[in-house]
């Protein structure tokens, strides 16, 4: 049975699963769906066509499912979908999608969104992502699984952040950050492979060695264009799933990939 504080405000369209807890002065308005065991703390706001999965936690003063901050947005289809076991800390803001940008902002499961972070309209996030305090994403950004974004970092709209990458605090990201790397600075520079992060996630020594070899060719060999570097990696390096993913990520880039040393 759900527990709803008498001072909380819920609109008639709200759908609650079992064991949902809603604290004092929370406001939940619109076609909101909350999964089993989800907790909405006092003074949190959830609105619009927004769904949260099971066992999520929304902390005080967070704003989830707000209108897109996009002047082109009218009143078309606009959604926010959040998976299971996601934590949204104080004063974080997450916007719904826009009708011209796909219509939906999507976050996977097991994500940790720290205080004052902002996720703009039409962003697409994977799973097990950490946003440190004040991390800010422009619209249409994409983040792959297990990426970590340092505090006060700003990610330009349409940028992509690769899997298992680590971006240091106060970074300015204007191009795609490849998978498995360390990046930092304004504007960001690549500082090497996120070797420690890969070890913590159970990557074998052999796998890390192969990714390192590919990284050195792609980002540390002078005199090679990116296309020629990719060709060299495909000819000389074992095509493990991680190497193939890195190459495909680079090939699919529209904003260009950060290669600065």
N, C-alpha and C positions, 0 to 999 in steps of 0.2 A: 504494500500500500504506500502511495506517495505521501510525502509530508510537505504541506504548503503553508507557509506562515500567513496569518490572516491579513497582514499588511501588503503582501505581494499582489501585483496586478497582472492578471492573465486574461487575454482576449478569448473569445469563444472558439476560435479556430485552433487553439493550441492543443497538441496531442502529446500525452504523457504515457510512457511505459511504466512498468512496475518500479517501485522503490526510488522514484525521483524525489529529490529534496530541493525545495525552493525557499530561500531565506527571506528575511524581512526587507521590504521595499524593493524587491526585485521587480522588474517590468519585463513581461514576455508578451509581445504583441505581434499578431500576424499568423501566418501559416507555419508555426514553429513546431518541430517534432523533437522530443527529447527521449533518448534511449534509456534502457534499464540501468538503474544505479547512478545516473548522472546527478551531479550536485551543482546547483546555481546559488552562489553566495549572495549575501545582502547587497542591495544597490546595483547589482549587475543588470544589464539590459540586453535582451535578445529580441530581434525583430525581423520582419519580412518573411520570405519563404526560406527558412533556415532549418537545417536538420543537424542534430548532434547524435552520435552513436552512443553506445553503452559506456558507462563508467567514466564519463568526461567530468571535468571540474572547471567551472567558470568562477573566477575570484571577483571580489568586490570592484565595482566601477568599470569593469570591462564592458566594451560595446561590441556585440557580435551580431553580424547581419545588417550592418548599417547601409544606407543608400550609397551607391558608388560615387566617388568624388570625380566625376567625369561630366563635363558640360554637355557632351553629346547624348548622355543617357536620358531617356524619356521615362515612360512607364511600361516598358516592354518586359519580357521575361527576365527575371533577375533572381538568382538563387545563391545559396551558400550551403555547401555540404561538408560536414566534418565527421571523420570516422570515430572509432572507439578509442578510449583511454587517452584522450587528448586533454592537456592542461593549458588553460588560458589565464594568465596572471593579471594582476591589477592594471587597469587603464589601457590594456591592449585593445586595439581596434581591428576588426576584420570586416571588409566590405563584401557585399554581394557582387555578382557578375553584372555585365551589361549585355544588352540585346545584340550589339554589334561585335562583341568580343567573345561570343560563345554562350553567354547567358549564365555562366556559373563560375563561382570561385570554389575550388575544391581542395580540401586538406585530407590526407589519409589518416592513419591511426598512429597512436603512441607518439604524438608530437608534443613538444614542450615550448609554449609561446610565453616568454617572460614579459615582465612589466613594461608598459609603454611601447611595445612593439606594434608595428602597423603592417597589415597585409592588405594590399589594394585589390581592386576589382579584377576578376578574371585570372587571378593567380592559380597555379596548379602545383600543389605540394604533394610529395610522396609521404613516406612513413619514417618514424624515428628521427625526425628533424628537430634541432634545437635552435631557437632564436633567443639570443641573449638580450638583456635589457636595451630597449630603444632601437632594435634593428628595424629597418624600414624598407619595405618592398614596393616599388612602383607597379602599375598595372601590367597584367599579362606575364609576370615573371614565373619561372618554373624552377622548382627545387627537387632534386632527386633524393632518394633515401639516404638517411644517416649523415646528411650534411649538417655542419655546425656553423652558425653565423655569429660573429662577435658583436658585442654591445656597441650601439651607436653607429653601426654600419648602414650605409645607404646603397640599395641595389636599384639600378636604373630600370625603367620599364622595359619589358621584353627580354631581359637578361635571363640566362639559364645558369643554375648552379649544379655542378655534377655531384654524383654520389660519393659519399665518404670524404668530401672535401672539407677543409677547415679554413674559414675566413676570419682573420684577426680583427680585433676591435677597431672602431673608428675608420673603417675602410670605405672607399668609394668605388663601387663596382660599375663599370660602364660597358664591359664586354663579358662574354660567357667565361665561366670558371670551369676548367675541365674536371672530370672525376679524379679523385684520389690525391689531390694536391693541397699544398699550403699556400695561401695567398694573403696579402696584407698591403695596406697603404692606400693613399689617395693621390692618383688612381692606383688600383691594385697592381701588385707585381707578384709573380710566382716565386716562391722561396724554396721549392722542392716538393718532394713527395710527403704525404701525410703518413709516414711510416709508423709512427706510434699509434695513430688511430687505427690503421689497418691491423696492427698486431692485436690491439684490444678487441677487435671484431673477429679475430680468429683466422685472419689470412695467413697462409703458410709462408715460410721463409722463401720457398721457391717461387710462389706467386708474387710476393713483394719484389723479389729480384727481377722477375720478368717485367713487371710494371715499371720498375726503375729503369731498366734498359730502354723501354719504349719512351719513357719520359725524357731521358737524356737526348735521344734522337730528335724527338718532337720539339723540345723546348730549350735544349742546351747546345745543340750543334749549330755553329755559325755557318753562314753561307748557304743554308738550305731554305728554300721556300717551304711553306707548310705542306703544299701538295707533294713536293719531293720528299719531305720528311715522312709523310704518311706512307708513300710508296716504299721508302727504305725500311720502315717498321714492318710493313707487310711482307717484305722479302727476307728480312734478316732476323726477326723476332718471332718466337713461338706465339701463335695466334690463340692465346688463352681467352676465355670469355671476358676477362677484365680488359685485355688489350683491345679486343674487338669492340667492346663498349666504348672505350676511350676514343678510338678512331671514328666510330659512328657518331659519337657526340660531336666531335670536331667537324665532321662532314655536314652535319645537320645545322650547324651554326648559321644564324642570319645576321647577328650583330658583330661577328668576328670573335675569335678566342684570344683571351689574354695570354701573351707570350713574353711579357716584359721580364727581364732578369732583375 
